[in-house]
Amino acid sequence: MTQSRPRKPLFGLLPWTERQTVAEALRTETVGGMVLLVAAALALVWANSPWSEAYEHVRDFHLGIPALGLDLSVGHWAADGLLAIFFLVAGIELKRELVVGELRTPATAALPVVAAVCGMAVPAAIYLLTVTAGGGSLDGWPVPMATDIAFALAVLAVISTHLPSALRAFLLTLAVADDLGAILVIAVFFTSDLDFWALGGAFAGLVVFYVLQRLRVRGWWWYAPLSLVTWALMYNSGVHATVAGLATGLMLRTVRDKGEKAAPAARVAYLLHPVSAGVAVPLFALFTAGVSVSGGALGRVFTDPEPLGVVIGLVVGKILGIFLGTYLAARFTRAELNPDLAWADVFGLATLAGIGFTVALLIGELAFPGAAEAEPVKAAVLVGSLAAAALAAILLRRRNRIYRHLWEEEERDEGADGVPDIYQTDERAPGGTARQPAGEVARGRGCSARRTRP
């Protein structure tokens, strides 16, 4: 009688090399998330203080080179310029996931991709249902689609929750897939009055960038000016300039050649990830999150169909979409939930993904270009993100005893050799505990490790 193949544990132990890469990215995002929270709070206080006119004056102040079509306000420089750095880093992370990470094979990619697609589709559908019932504008359907990984990790840091590395990695991969979906929506649905000459020039710049990568040409003096020119041409083409950042990130080589200490993508990410998380995104939040929180403005969040659709989409749509997507992916593949976890943990993670701050604010400005229309929608993003954060904090804190036990087990290193013991110890056999080289576990055996429920 043929025995069925064992089912792969869902959210089991990550391979050691993958965990090291994820941990480094999460550390940077967590610090950046704390700065982001401070910037958003400062924007809200400043915009609702007696000095609110000064805030608007700084945000709307224009500078640039008009002859090159780059006469932008400070707020637009933050949205079109600084966020291009954010999407460049997101493109690098996505490329790494596709080439050497969790998305490199269909089997491992199925779960986060299905969860991300459902986590984008369900909030958009809920928004459309809400505004259709209320007779509102359908233009804002993409606003509740994206997850802000930095904000979410900052919330985890504030509530001191020890989520296992596999859950954190899933959240990171989910957010990266969300970013790709958001930039595709921006490129397809928020592009108008195309300048085909400028677009052709931007495309030519990307081709040159790709060729230089293929020819292994080194030197920042080649790539930095080329990237700036490509960004400027993309902006003038009518396509949102952040698309240039994502495309550039996807073109960087992620596999190092023989003799290289690190691949170009890793080197660029090392330099720009702190700039993106600690400077670009917080400055964008500073000049975007400054919305009125008066009683009338907050009242419109729950009475106007557009902001109400955003709030429901973020809080309810994200939970339903990601939770159901994860459950369906596990149900119809050979994956079973890690025995140390419960579906309540997936539900809490889905709730945390309802924090859609940075990209949601960007899409809100694009969908509703008028200040009178954009303010309630941006307020709805803030309200929805804070509600999702509060609900996630309650749900995840209730299970923190379990998470702390798993985290301590993952981090234990009694040999003080820099590699946690769980990556060096095989399951106990009758003759004792067999030691196993960490390299073997890193190649995948660690993914199937089963641990004792606390």
C-alpha positions in Angstrom: 0.0 0.0 0.0 1.4 3.4 -1.1 1.9 5.8 1.8 0.9 9.4 1.2 3.6 12.0 1.2 3.9 14.0 4.5 2.3 17.4 4.4 4.6 20.4 4.6 4.2 22.4 7.9 2.8 25.9 7.3 4.9 28.5 9.0 7.5 26.0 10.1 11.1 26.8 10.8 12.8 28.9 8.1 16.0 27.7 6.5 19.0 29.3 8.2 20.2 31.4 5.3 16.7 32.7 4.5 16.2 33.5 8.2 19.4 35.6 8.3 18.3 37.6 5.3 14.8 38.2 6.6 16.0 39.1 10.0 18.3 41.8 8.6 15.5 43.3 6.5 13.0 43.2 9.4 15.5 45.0 11.7 15.8 47.9 9.3 12.1 48.1 8.7 11.3 48.0 12.4 13.6 51.0 13.1 12.2 52.8 10.1 8.7 52.0 11.3 9.3 53.7 14.6 10.6 56.8 12.8 7.5 56.6 10.5 5.2 56.6 13.6 7.0 59.7 14.9 6.7 61.5 11.5 3.0 60.7 11.2 2.3 61.9 14.7 4.3 65.1 14.1 2.4 65.7 10.9 -1.0 65.3 12.6 0.0 67.6 15.5 1.5 70.2 13.2 -1.5 70.2 10.8 -3.9 70.7 13.6 -2.0 73.2 15.6 -2.0 77.1 15.5 0.9 76.7 13.0 -1.1 74.7 10.5 -0.6 77.4 7.8 3.1 77.0 8.1 2.7 73.3 7.5 0.7 73.9 4.4 3.2 76.6 3.2 6.1 74.2 3.6 4.2 71.3 2.0 3.1 73.4 -1.0 6.4 75.2 -1.5 7.7 74.7 -5.1 11.3 74.1 -6.1 13.0 72.4 -8.9 14.0 73.0 -12.5 10.9 74.2 -14.5 12.7 73.9 -17.8 13.0 70.1 -17.3 9.4 69.8 -16.2 10.5 69.2 -12.6 8.9 72.2 -10.8 7.3 70.2 -7.9 6.0 71.1 -4.5 7.8 69.7 -1.5 4.8 67.2 -1.0 5.2 66.0 -4.6 8.9 65.6 -4.3 8.2 63.4 -1.3 5.6 61.3 -3.2 7.2 61.2 -6.6 10.9 61.4 -5.7 11.5 59.9 -2.2 9.0 57.1 -2.7 10.9 56.1 -5.8 13.7 55.0 -3.4 11.1 53.1 -1.4 9.9 51.2 -4.5 13.5 50.6 -5.7 14.2 48.8 -2.4 10.8 47.0 -2.8 11.9 45.9 -6.3 15.1 44.5 -5.0 13.3 42.6 -2.2 10.8 41.2 -4.8 13.7 40.2 -7.1 15.5 38.4 -4.3 12.3 36.6 -3.3 11.8 35.5 -6.9 15.4 34.4 -7.5 16.6 33.0 -4.2 13.8 33.5 -1.7 10.4 32.0 -0.8 8.9 32.8 -4.3 11.5 31.0 -6.3 9.4 27.8 -6.7 5.7 27.5 -7.4 5.2 25.4 -4.3 6.6 27.9 -1.8 5.2 30.9 -3.7 1.6 29.6 -3.7 0.8 30.6 -0.1 2.0 34.2 0.0 0.9 34.9 -3.6 -2.6 33.6 -3.0 -2.8 35.4 0.3 -1.6 38.6 -1.2 -4.0 38.5 -4.2 -6.9 37.7 -1.9 -5.7 40.4 0.5 -5.9 43.0 -2.4 -9.0 41.8 -4.1 -11.3 41.5 -1.1 -10.7 45.0 0.3 -11.1 46.5 -3.2 -14.4 44.5 -3.6 -15.7 45.7 -0.2 -14.8 49.3 -1.1 -16.8 49.0 -4.4 -19.8 47.5 -2.6 -19.7 50.2 0.0 -19.5 53.2 -2.3 -22.0 51.6 -4.8 -24.5 51.3 -2.0 -23.8 54.9 -0.9 -23.7 56.4 -4.3 -20.0 57.4 -4.0 -17.0 57.5 -6.4 -15.5 54.2 -7.5 -12.1 55.8 -8.1 -10.7 54.9 -4.7 -11.0 51.1 -5.0 -7.2 50.5 -4.8 -6.7 52.6 -1.6 -7.2 49.8 0.9 -5.2 47.2 -1.0 -1.6 47.7 0.3 0.1 46.7 3.6 2.6 49.0 5.2 5.3 46.6 6.5 7.2 49.3 8.4 4.2 50.5 10.3 3.1 46.9 11.0 6.6 46.0 12.4 6.6 49.2 14.5 3.3 48.1 16.0 4.9 44.7 16.8 7.8 46.4 18.5 5.6 48.7 20.5 3.4 45.9 21.9 6.5 43.7 22.4 5.2 40.6 20.6 7.6 37.8 19.9 6.2 36.6 16.6 8.1 33.5 15.2 10.4 34.3 12.3 8.3 32.4 9.8 5.3 34.5 10.6 7.3 37.7 10.3 8.8 36.4 7.0 5.3 35.7 5.7 4.2 39.3 6.6 7.3 40.7 4.8 6.7 38.6 1.7 3.0 39.5 1.7 3.9 43.2 1.9 6.4 43.0 -1.0 3.7 41.3 -3.1 1.3 44.0 -2.1 3.8 46.7 -3.2 4.1 45.1 -6.6 0.3 45.0 -6.9 0.1 48.6 -5.9 2.7 49.9 -8.3 1.0 47.9 -11.2 -2.3 49.6 -10.2 -0.7 53.0 -10.2 1.0 52.4 -13.6 -2.2 51.1 -15.3 -5.0 53.1 -13.7 -3.4 56.4 -12.7 -1.6 57.2 -16.0 -3.0 59.9 -18.2 -1.8 62.3 -20.9 1.1 60.2 -21.9 4.2 61.8 -23.5 5.4 58.9 -25.7 8.8 60.6 -26.3 9.5 60.9 -22.6 8.2 57.4 -22.0 10.4 56.0 -24.8 13.4 57.8 -23.3 12.6 56.3 -19.9 12.3 52.8 -21.5 15.6 53.3 -23.3 17.2 54.3 -20.0 16.0 51.1 -18.4 17.3 49.1 -21.3 20.7 50.7 -20.9 20.6 49.9 -17.2 19.8 46.3 -17.9 22.6 46.0 -20.5 25.2 47.5 -18.1 24.1 44.9 -15.5 24.4 42.1 -18.0 27.9 43.3 -19.0 28.9 43.4 -15.3 29.8 47.1 -15.6 30.7 48.4 -12.1 30.8 52.0 -10.7 28.0 54.1 -9.2 28.9 56.9 -11.6 27.3 54.9 -14.4 24.1 53.9 -12.6 23.3 56.9 -10.4 23.1 59.5 -13.2 21.3 57.0 -15.5 18.7 56.3 -12.8 18.1 60.0 -12.2 17.6 60.7 -15.9 15.3 57.6 -16.2 13.2 58.8 -13.2 12.9 62.3 -14.6 11.8 61.0 -18.0 9.3 58.6 -16.4 7.8 61.5 -14.4 7.5 63.7 -17.5 5.9 60.8 -19.5 2.8 60.8 -17.4 3.5 57.5 -15.7 4.0 57.8 -12.0 7.7 58.2 -11.3 7.8 55.4 -8.7 7.5 52.9 -11.5 11.0 53.7 -12.5 12.2 52.9 -9.0 10.5 49.5 -9.0 11.8 48.6 -12.5 15.3 49.5 -11.6 15.2 47.4 -8.5 13.9 44.4 -10.5 16.8 44.7 -13.0 19.6 44.6 -10.4 21.5 41.3 -10.3 20.7 39.3 -7.1 23.1 36.4 -7.6 26.8 37.2 -7.0 29.5 36.2 -9.4 32.5 34.2 -8.4 34.9 36.5 -6.5 32.2 39.0 -5.5 31.5 39.6 -1.9 27.9 40.6 -2.6 25.6 40.9 -5.6 24.8 44.4 -6.9 21.3 44.2 -5.5 22.5 43.3 -2.1 25.0 46.2 -2.1 22.4 48.7 -3.2 19.9 47.4 -0.7 22.5 47.7 2.1 23.0 51.4 1.2 19.5 52.4 0.4 17.3 50.4 2.7 18.1 52.6 5.8 17.6 55.7 3.6 14.2 54.3 2.4 13.0 53.2 5.8 14.5 56.0 7.9 14.3 59.0 5.6 12.2 58.6 2.5 9.1 57.0 3.9 9.0 59.2 7.1 9.4 62.4 5.1 6.6 61.2 2.8 4.4 60.6 5.9 5.3 64.0 7.3 4.0 65.9 4.2 1.0 63.5 3.6 -0.4 62.5 6.9 -1.1 66.1 8.0 -4.9 65.9 7.8 -7.6 67.7 9.8 -8.9 65.7 12.8 -11.7 68.0 13.7 -15.1 66.6 14.5 -16.5 67.4 11.1 -13.6 65.8 9.3 -13.7 62.6 11.4 -17.5 62.6 11.0 -17.1 62.4 7.2 -15.0 59.3 7.6 -18.1 57.4 8.8 -20.7 59.2 6.7 -19.2 59.7 3.3 -19.1 56.4 1.2 -15.5 56.8 0.0 -13.7 57.1 3.3 -16.1 54.6 4.9 -15.3 52.1 2.1 -11.6 52.6 2.8 -12.0 52.0 6.6 -14.1 48.8 6.1 -11.7 47.6 3.3 -8.6 48.0 5.5 -10.1 46.5 8.7 -12.5 43.9 7.4 -11.4 43.3 3.8 -7.7 42.6 4.7 -8.7 40.2 7.4 -11.1 38.2 5.3 -8.9 38.3 2.2 -5.6 37.2 3.8 -7.1 34.7 6.2 -9.3 33.0 3.6 -6.5 33.1 1.0 -4.1 31.4 3.5 -6.7 28.9 4.5 -7.5 28.0 0.9 -3.8 27.8 -0.1 -3.2 25.4 2.8 -6.4 23.5 2.1 -5.6 22.8 -1.6 -1.8 22.2 -1.3 0.2 19.8 0.7 0.7 22.3 3.6 -0.6 21.9 7.2 -0.4 24.5 9.9 2.6 24.3 12.2 1.5 22.3 15.2 2.8 25.0 17.5 0.5 27.6 16.0 -3.3 28.0 15.5 -5.5 29.6 12.9 -6.0 32.4 15.5 -2.4 33.3 14.8 -3.0 33.6 11.1 -6.1 35.7 11.9 -4.1 38.1 14.0 -1.4 38.4 11.3 -4.2 39.2 8.7 -5.5 41.9 11.1 -2.0 43.4 11.3 -1.8 43.5 7.5 -4.8 45.9 7.6 -2.3 48.7 8.3 -2.1 50.3 4.9 -0.4 53.6 5.6 2.2 54.7 3.1 1.1 53.3 -0.2 -2.6 53.8 0.7 -2.0 57.5 1.3 -0.1 57.7 -2.0 -3.0 56.1 -4.0 -5.5 58.2 -2.1 -3.8 61.3 -3.4 -3.8 59.9 -6.9 -7.4 58.8 -6.8 -8.7 62.0 -5.3 -6.5 64.8 -6.6 -8.6 67.6 -5.1 -7.8 68.6 -1.5 -11.4 68.6 -0.4 -11.9 65.0 -1.6 -8.5 63.7 -0.6 -8.6 64.9 3.1 -11.4 62.5 4.2 -9.9 59.6 2.4 -6.5 60.2 4.0 -8.2 60.5 7.3 -9.9 57.2 6.6 -6.5 55.6 5.9 -5.3 56.8 9.3 -8.4 55.7 11.1 -8.4 52.3 9.4 -4.7 51.7 10.0 -5.0 52.6 13.7 -8.1 50.4 14.1 -6.3 47.5 12.5 -3.2 48.1 14.7 -5.3 48.2 17.9 -7.2 45.0 17.0 -4.0 43.2 16.0 -2.3 44.2 19.2 -5.2 42.7 21.3 -5.2 39.5 19.3 -1.5 39.0 19.1 -0.8 39.9 22.8 -3.2 37.2 23.9 -1.0 34.6 22.2 2.4 36.2 23.2 3.2 33.4 25.7 3.2 30.9 22.8 5.2 33.3 20.6 7.8 34.0 23.3 8.3 30.2 23.8 8.9 29.6 20.1 11.1 32.7 19.8 13.3 31.6 22.7 13.6 28.1 21.2 14.6 29.6 17.9 17.2 31.9 19.4 18.8 29.5 22.0 22.5 29.2 21.2 24.1 27.3 24.1 27.2 26.6 22.1 27.7 30.4 21.5 28.7 29.6 17.9 26.4 32.1 16.2 24.0 29.4 14.9 20.9 28.6 17.0 20.8 25.1 18.5 17.5 24.3 16.7 19.5 24.4 13.4 22.1 22.0 14.6 20.0 19.3 16.4 18.0 16.6 14.7 15.0 14.9 16.2 15.9 12.7 19.2 16.6 9.1 18.3 16.9 6.0 20.6 20.6 6.4 20.8 20.5 10.1 21.8 20.6 13.4 19.9 22.3 13.5 16.6 24.3 16.6 15.7 23.7 17.9 12.2 25.7 20.4 10.2 23.9 23.7 10.0 24.5 23.8 6.2 22.3 20.8 5.7 19.5 22.3 7.6 19.9 25.6 5.7 19.3 23.7 2.5 15.7 22.9 3.6 15.5 20.2 6.3 14.9 22.8 8.9 11.6 23.7 7.2 10.1 20.4 8.4 11.2 20.5 12.0 8.4 19.8 14.4 8.5 21.3 17.9 6.7 20.4 21.1 3.7 22.5 21.9 4.3 24.5 25.1 
